Amino acid sequence: MASHEAYLRQNLTQYKYKDMTHRDCSNLLGNYRDLRPKTDTYVFNDGAKKPLLSLEGTIPVQYKGATYNIPICIWLMDTHPYNAPMCFVKPTHDMLVKPSRNVDANGRIYLPYLHEWRHPASDLISLVQVLCVVFGENSPVYSKSAAPARPAYPPGQSPSSGGALPYPPTSNVTPGYPASTAAYPTPGYPAPGNTGYTPYPTTGYPTSQYPAYNQTSNPPYPSSGYPTGSTPHAAVTHQSSISEDQIKASLISAVEDKLKRRMKETFEQAQAEMDVLNSTQEKLKRGQRTLEEMIQNLEKEQIDVEKNIKLLTEKDDEIKKVLAKMENEEEINIDEAVVPTATLYKQLLNLFAEENAIEDTIYYLGEALRKSVIGIDEFLKHVRDLSRRQFICRALMQKARQKAGLSEVAVH
């Protein structure tokens, strides 16, 4: 798929709407892996040549309970997606094209979906889905080995005189499998003379909905209610034996069958569009639920932030009041700032302060000795006295803590 993306970016430079074409092709190639992009020269019916991008390969078709890979080729106009693509059946060397109301003898595909192509309602994925449905009803190809020879007619008998049709029933035709290495005969199939296709049509498709092809190959519906014979005299003789009611019933049956097929095609197209819309609706609903959860989380966070702001504002007001009160009061006496709740705690506080004061005094006596401010004898005398007092303070502190039920402090 990555190679297809690079190929599309490289070969869509001459397309007018390359971004939309790239997106449409990527969606199709992502859903139908057997299709691949290819750039070649397309020859139009008037002889004009133009390099165009094609998507060729096979598509899976359900035909009579089995899945077959039908080879196709889709040519994209350089004004895609505003003009309909040109579709062909691409038979392999062991296949033949079976002409029908949707496929002519050259493999050109004609569909109402192509005739009514409108962007953005029409896209390549929906086109291939319609092709799968149409080919599932009537296979566009059959194997050469499955095509029997045309039987000879007895003397004096023609198809219109009640004999069998020149070809076997289409129900016996089995679609063949494509060869993976089969080559496309020409970049573009030449269409029949009465189904011309201009290089840049205004609607993106020929004006006639269905092509006119040789009716003797596989006539879908006779125009007069009976097969057209090869002998004019036999046709006239047979016509005289058919009543107007039979002709009317035949025409009504043909119109009814045609309307049923058209309605089925329209239904399949609408169903495909509904599937896409349902998928988009599910994505939108999931996105809506995600957004609602995000909004709820944001609302909760907003409430928490507002509470924190209110709390900080209250604490700020308290601090301001305390600062204002402290500015108006006199200087605080440190000795009176801390008042123990009991006599034992007061004794502990005093002993702790005295012990730390003795520690500092010994330190500064050492500094004085180092700077030769005092002598060694005087230093030793004061240190002995201070050490004795420090020992007494520490001993009293241990007893006081035991009396107060406090844990013992390790003495360094």
C-alpha positions as CSV (number, residue, x, y, z in Angstrom):
1,M,0.0,0.0,0.0
2,A,2.9,2.3,0.7
3,S,4.3,1.7,-2.8
4,H,0.8,2.6,-4.2
5,E,0.8,5.9,-2.3
6,A,4.2,6.8,-3.6
7,Y,3.2,5.9,-7.2
8,L,0.0,7.9,-7.0
9,R,1.8,11.0,-5.7
10,Q,4.3,10.7,-8.5
11,N,1.9,10.1,-11.4
12,L,-1.0,12.5,-10.5
13,T,0.9,15.7,-11.3
14,Q,-1.0,16.3,-14.5
15,Y,-4.4,15.8,-12.9
16,K,-6.4,18.9,-12.1
17,Y,-7.8,17.7,-8.8
18,K,-4.9,15.5,-7.7
19,D,-5.7,15.6,-4.0
20,M,-9.2,14.4,-4.4
21,T,-8.1,11.8,-7.0
22,H,-5.3,10.6,-4.7
23,R,-7.8,10.2,-1.9
24,D,-10.4,8.4,-4.0
25,C,-7.7,6.0,-5.4
26,S,-6.2,5.3,-2.0
27,N,-9.6,4.4,-0.6
28,L,-10.3,2.0,-3.4
29,L,-6.8,0.3,-3.3
30,G,-7.1,0.0,0.5
31,N,-10.4,-2.0,0.1
32,Y,-9.5,-4.0,-3.0
33,R,-5.9,-5.2,-2.7
34,D,-5.9,-7.0,-6.1
35,L,-6.1,-3.6,-7.9
36,R,-3.0,-1.7,-8.7
37,P,-2.3,1.7,-10.3
38,K,-0.7,2.1,-13.7
39,T,0.0,5.0,-16.0
40,D,-0.3,4.5,-19.8
41,T,-1.4,6.3,-22.9
42,Y,-5.2,6.1,-23.6
43,V,-6.3,6.4,-27.2
44,F,-9.7,7.9,-27.7
45,N,-12.2,7.1,-30.5
46,D,-11.2,10.2,-32.4
47,G,-7.5,9.2,-32.3
48,A,-6.5,11.6,-29.6
49,K,-3.9,10.3,-27.1
50,K,-3.5,11.3,-23.5
51,P,-1.5,9.8,-20.6
52,L,-4.0,8.7,-17.9
53,L,-3.9,6.7,-14.7
54,S,-5.6,3.4,-14.6
55,L,-6.5,0.9,-11.9
56,E,-6.3,-2.6,-13.1
57,G,-6.6,-6.0,-11.5
58,T,-9.4,-8.3,-10.3
59,I,-12.5,-7.8,-8.1
60,P,-14.2,-10.6,-6.2
61,V,-17.7,-11.4,-7.6
62,Q,-20.3,-13.8,-6.1
63,Y,-21.7,-15.8,-9.1
64,K,-24.0,-18.8,-8.6
65,G,-22.7,-19.5,-5.1
66,A,-19.0,-19.2,-5.8
67,T,-16.5,-16.4,-5.8
68,Y,-14.7,-15.5,-9.0
69,N,-12.0,-12.9,-9.7
70,I,-13.2,-10.8,-12.6
71,P,-10.4,-8.8,-14.4
72,I,-11.2,-5.1,-14.9
73,C,-9.5,-1.8,-15.8
74,I,-10.7,1.6,-14.7
75,W,-9.3,4.6,-16.5
76,L,-9.5,8.0,-14.7
77,M,-10.0,11.2,-16.6
78,D,-7.6,14.1,-15.7
79,T,-10.7,15.9,-14.4
80,H,-11.5,13.1,-11.9
81,P,-13.7,13.0,-9.8
82,Y,-15.9,15.5,-11.7
83,N,-16.0,13.3,-14.8
84,A,-16.9,9.6,-14.7
85,P,-14.1,7.0,-15.2
86,M,-14.0,4.7,-18.2
87,C,-14.4,1.0,-17.2
88,F,-13.4,-2.1,-19.2
89,V,-13.5,-5.8,-18.7
90,K,-9.9,-7.1,-19.2
91,P,-10.1,-10.7,-20.3
92,T,-7.0,-13.0,-20.0
93,H,-5.7,-15.2,-22.8
94,D,-8.1,-18.0,-21.8
95,M,-11.2,-15.8,-21.5
96,L,-13.7,-14.2,-23.9
97,V,-15.9,-11.2,-23.3
98,K,-19.6,-12.0,-23.1
99,P,-21.5,-9.0,-24.5
100,S,-24.6,-8.0,-22.6
101,R,-26.6,-4.9,-21.8
102,N,-23.8,-3.7,-19.6
103,V,-20.7,-4.8,-21.5
104,D,-20.1,-4.5,-25.3
105,A,-18.0,-6.8,-27.5
106,N,-14.9,-4.7,-26.8
107,G,-15.2,-5.0,-23.0
108,R,-16.4,-1.5,-22.5
109,I,-18.7,-1.3,-19.4
110,Y,-21.9,0.8,-19.4
111,L,-23.8,1.4,-16.2
112,P,-26.5,3.9,-15.0
113,Y,-24.1,4.7,-12.1
114,L,-21.5,5.9,-14.6
115,H,-24.1,7.7,-16.7
116,E,-25.4,9.5,-13.6
117,W,-21.9,10.2,-12.1
118,R,-22.0,13.2,-9.8
119,H,-19.3,14.3,-7.3
120,P,-19.2,13.9,-4.3
121,A,-22.0,11.4,-4.3
122,S,-20.1,9.1,-6.6
123,D,-16.8,7.5,-5.9
124,L,-14.6,4.6,-7.0
125,I,-15.5,2.3,-4.1
126,S,-19.2,2.6,-4.8
127,L,-18.5,2.0,-8.5
128,V,-16.7,-1.2,-7.8
129,Q,-19.4,-2.4,-5.5
130,V,-22.0,-1.8,-8.2
131,L,-19.8,-3.7,-10.7
132,C,-19.7,-6.7,-8.2
133,V,-23.5,-6.7,-8.0
134,V,-24.0,-6.4,-11.8
135,F,-21.4,-9.0,-12.6
136,G,-22.8,-11.3,-10.0
137,E,-26.1,-11.4,-12.0
138,N,-24.5,-11.7,-15.4
139,S,-20.8,-12.6,-15.8
140,P,-19.0,-10.4,-18.3
141,V,-16.5,-13.2,-19.3
142,Y,-16.4,-16.9,-19.9
143,S,-13.8,-19.5,-20.5
144,K,-12.8,-20.4,-24.1
145,S,-13.2,-24.0,-23.3
146,A,-16.8,-23.4,-22.2
147,A,-17.9,-21.9,-25.6
148,P,-19.3,-24.6,-27.9
149,A,-19.3,-24.3,-31.6
150,R,-22.3,-22.6,-33.3
151,P,-24.7,-25.3,-34.6
152,A,-25.7,-25.3,-38.2
153,Y,-29.3,-24.8,-39.1
154,P,-31.3,-27.3,-41.2
155,P,-32.0,-26.1,-44.8
156,G,-34.8,-23.7,-44.9
157,Q,-34.8,-23.0,-41.2
158,S,-33.8,-19.7,-39.5
159,P,-33.6,-18.6,-35.9
160,S,-36.9,-16.7,-36.4
161,S,-38.8,-19.8,-37.5
162,G,-38.9,-21.3,-34.1
163,G,-35.5,-23.0,-34.0
164,A,-33.0,-22.7,-31.2
165,L,-31.0,-19.5,-30.8
166,P,-27.4,-19.7,-32.4
167,Y,-25.7,-19.5,-28.9
168,P,-26.3,-21.7,-25.8
169,P,-28.2,-20.3,-22.8
170,T,-26.1,-17.9,-20.7
171,S,-26.9,-20.0,-17.6
172,N,-24.3,-22.5,-18.7
173,V,-21.5,-19.9,-19.1
174,T,-19.0,-20.1,-16.3
175,P,-16.7,-17.1,-15.7
176,G,-13.0,-17.9,-15.9
177,Y,-10.2,-16.9,-13.6
178,P,-7.7,-14.2,-14.7
179,A,-4.0,-14.9,-15.1
180,S,-1.9,-12.7,-12.9
181,T,0.6,-12.0,-15.6
182,A,-2.0,-11.3,-18.4
183,A,-1.2,-8.2,-20.4
184,Y,-3.7,-5.6,-21.3
185,P,-4.1,-5.6,-25.1
186,T,-4.2,-1.9,-25.6
187,P,-4.2,1.1,-23.3
188,G,-7.8,1.7,-24.2
189,Y,-10.4,-0.4,-25.9
190,P,-11.9,1.2,-29.0
191,A,-15.6,1.5,-28.6
192,P,-18.1,0.6,-31.3
193,G,-18.9,3.2,-33.9
194,N,-22.3,4.0,-32.4
195,T,-21.0,4.4,-28.8
196,G,-18.3,7.0,-29.3
197,Y,-16.7,8.7,-26.4
198,T,-15.3,12.2,-26.7
199,P,-12.1,13.0,-24.9
200,Y,-13.7,15.4,-22.4
201,P,-17.4,15.0,-22.3
202,T,-19.4,17.6,-20.4
203,T,-21.2,14.9,-18.3
204,G,-18.2,12.5,-18.1
205,Y,-20.1,9.7,-19.9
206,P,-21.7,9.0,-23.3
207,T,-25.1,10.5,-23.8
208,S,-26.7,7.1,-24.4
209,Q,-27.2,5.0,-21.3
210,Y,-26.5,1.6,-23.0
211,P,-24.4,0.8,-26.1
212,A,-25.8,-0.6,-29.3
213,Y,-24.1,-3.8,-30.2
214,N,-24.6,-6.8,-32.4
215,Q,-28.0,-8.2,-31.3
216,T,-27.2,-11.6,-32.8
217,S,-24.5,-12.3,-30.2
218,N,-26.8,-12.3,-27.1
219,P,-29.9,-10.1,-27.4
220,P,-31.3,-9.1,-24.0
221,Y,-34.7,-8.1,-25.3
222,P,-36.0,-8.1,-28.9
223,S,-37.4,-4.8,-29.9
224,S,-40.5,-6.4,-31.5
225,G,-41.1,-9.2,-29.0
226,Y,-39.4,-12.0,-31.1
227,P,-35.9,-12.7,-32.4
228,T,-34.8,-11.0,-35.6
229,G,-34.1,-13.6,-38.3
230,S,-31.5,-13.5,-40.9
231,T,-34.0,-14.2,-43.7
232,P,-36.5,-11.3,-44.3
233,H,-39.1,-13.7,-45.8
234,A,-39.0,-15.9,-42.8
235,A,-39.4,-12.9,-40.5
236,V,-42.5,-11.7,-42.3
237,T,-44.1,-15.2,-42.3
238,H,-43.4,-15.5,-38.5
239,Q,-44.8,-12.0,-37.8
240,S,-48.1,-12.8,-39.4
241,S,-48.6,-15.7,-36.9
242,I,-48.0,-13.5,-33.7
243,S,-51.0,-11.6,-32.4
244,E,-51.0,-8.0,-31.0
245,D,-51.6,-9.4,-27.5
246,Q,-48.5,-11.5,-27.6
247,I,-46.4,-8.6,-28.8
248,K,-47.9,-6.4,-26.0
249,A,-47.3,-9.1,-23.4
250,S,-43.7,-9.5,-24.5
251,L,-43.1,-5.7,-24.4
252,I,-44.7,-5.4,-20.9
253,S,-42.5,-8.3,-19.7
254,A,-39.4,-6.7,-21.1
255,V,-40.2,-3.3,-19.6
256,E,-41.0,-4.9,-16.3
257,D,-37.8,-6.9,-16.2
258,K,-35.8,-3.8,-17.1
259,L,-37.5,-1.8,-14.4
260,K,-36.7,-4.5,-11.8
261,R,-33.0,-4.5,-12.7
262,R,-32.9,-0.7,-12.6
263,M,-34.6,-0.7,-9.2
264,K,-32.2,-3.3,-7.9
265,E,-29.2,-1.3,-9.1
266,T,-30.6,1.8,-7.5
267,F,-31.3,-0.1,-4.3
268,E,-27.7,-1.5,-4.2
269,Q,-26.3,1.9,-4.8
270,A,-28.4,3.4,-2.1
271,Q,-27.5,0.5,0.3
272,A,-23.8,1.1,-0.3
273,E,-24.3,4.8,0.4
274,M,-26.3,4.0,3.5
275,D,-23.5,1.7,4.8
276,V,-21.0,4.6,4.3
277,L,-23.4,7.0,6.1
278,N,-23.9,4.5,9.0
279,S,-20.2,4.1,9.4
280,T,-19.7,7.9,9.5
281,Q,-22.6,8.1,12.0
282,E,-21.0,5.6,14.3
283,K,-17.7,7.5,14.1
284,L,-19.5,10.8,14.9
285,K,-21.2,9.2,17.9
286,R,-18.0,7.9,19.3
287,G,-16.4,11.3,18.8
288,Q,-19.5,12.9,20.5
289,R,-19.1,10.5,23.5
290,T,-15.4,11.3,23.8
291,L,-16.1,15.1,23.7
292,E,-18.8,14.7,26.3
293,E,-16.3,12.9,28.6
294,M,-13.7,15.6,28.0
295,I,-16.2,18.3,28.8
296,Q,-17.2,16.5,32.1
297,N,-13.5,16.2,33.1
298,L,-12.9,19.9,32.3
299,E,-16.0,20.9,34.4
300,K,-14.7,18.8,37.3
301,E,-11.2,20.4,37.0
302,Q,-12.8,23.8,36.8
303,I,-14.7,23.2,40.0
304,D,-11.5,22.0,41.8
305,V,-9.6,25.0,40.5
306,E,-12.3,27.4,41.7
307,K,-12.2,25.8,45.2
308,N,-8.4,26.1,45.3
309,I,-8.5,29.7,44.3
310,K,-11.1,30.4,47.0
311,L,-8.9,28.6,49.6
312,L,-5.8,30.5,48.5
313,T,-7.7,33.8,48.7
314,E,-8.8,33.1,52.2
315,K,-5.3,32.1,53.3
316,D,-3.9,35.2,51.7
317,D,-6.3,37.4,53.6
318,E,-5.3,35.7,56.8
319,I,-1.6,36.3,56.2
320,K,-2.3,39.9,55.4
321,K,-4.2,40.3,58.6
322,V,-1.4,38.7,60.6
323,L,1.2,40.9,59.0
324,A,-0.8,44.0,59.7
325,K,-1.2,43.0,63.3
326,M,2.5,42.3,63.7
327,E,3.4,45.7,62.2
328,N,1.3,47.4,64.9
329,E,2.7,45.4,67.9
330,E,5.9,46.0,69.8
331,E,9.1,43.9,69.4
332,I,8.6,40.3,70.7
333,N,10.9,39.1,73.5
334,I,12.4,35.8,72.4
335,D,12.6,34.4,75.9
336,E,9.0,35.1,76.5
337,A,7.9,33.8,73.1
338,V,8.2,30.2,74.1
339,V,6.4,29.3,77.3
340,P,6.4,25.6,78.4
341,T,3.1,24.2,79.6
342,A,4.7,22.4,82.7
343,T,7.6,22.9,85.1
344,L,9.3,19.7,83.9
345,Y,9.2,20.9,80.3
346,K,10.6,24.3,81.4
347,Q,13.5,22.5,83.1
348,L,14.2,20.5,79.9
349,L,14.2,23.7,77.8
350,N,16.6,25.4,80.2
351,L,19.0,22.4,80.4
352,F,18.9,22.1,76.6
353,A,19.7,25.8,76.1
354,E,22.5,25.6,78.7
355,E,24.1,22.5,77.2
356,N,24.2,24.2,73.7
357,A,25.6,27.4,75.2
358,I,28.4,25.3,76.9
359,E,29.1,23.6,73.5
360,D,29.5,27.0,71.8
361,T,31.7,28.3,74.6
362,I,34.1,25.4,74.3
363,Y,34.3,26.0,70.5
364,Y,35.2,29.7,70.9
365,L,37.8,28.9,73.6
366,G,39.5,26.6,71.1
367,E,39.4,29.4,68.5
368,A,41.0,31.8,71.1
369,L,43.7,29.3,71.9
370,R,44.4,28.8,68.2
371,K,44.8,32.6,67.7
372,S,47.0,32.8,70.9
373,V,44.5,35.0,72.7
374,I,44.7,32.8,75.8
375,G,47.3,30.4,77.0
376,I,47.1,26.7,77.3
377,D,46.8,26.6,81.1
378,E,43.8,29.0,81.1
379,F,42.2,27.1,78.2
380,L,42.4,23.7,80.0
381,K,41.1,25.3,83.3
382,H,37.9,26.7,81.6
383,V,37.4,23.6,79.5
384,R,37.5,21.3,82.6
385,D,34.9,23.5,84.3
386,L,32.6,23.7,81.3
387,S,32.8,20.0,80.5
388,R,31.8,19.2,84.1
389,R,28.8,21.5,83.8
390,Q,27.9,20.0,80.4
391,F,28.0,16.5,81.8
392,I,25.7,17.5,84.7
393,C,23.2,19.1,82.2
394,R,23.1,16.1,80.0
395,A,22.5,13.7,82.9
396,L,19.7,15.9,84.2
397,M,18.2,16.1,80.7
398,Q,18.1,12.2,80.5
399,K,16.4,12.0,83.9
400,A,13.9,14.7,83.0
401,R,13.0,13.0,79.7
402,Q,12.5,9.7,81.5
403,K,10.3,11.4,84.0
404,A,8.2,13.1,81.2
405,G,7.9,9.7,79.3
406,L,9.9,11.0,76.3
407,S,12.4,8.8,74.3
408,E,16.1,9.0,75.2
409,V,18.4,11.2,73.0
410,A,21.7,9.7,71.9
411,V,24.6,11.8,73.3
412,H,27.5,12.4,70.9
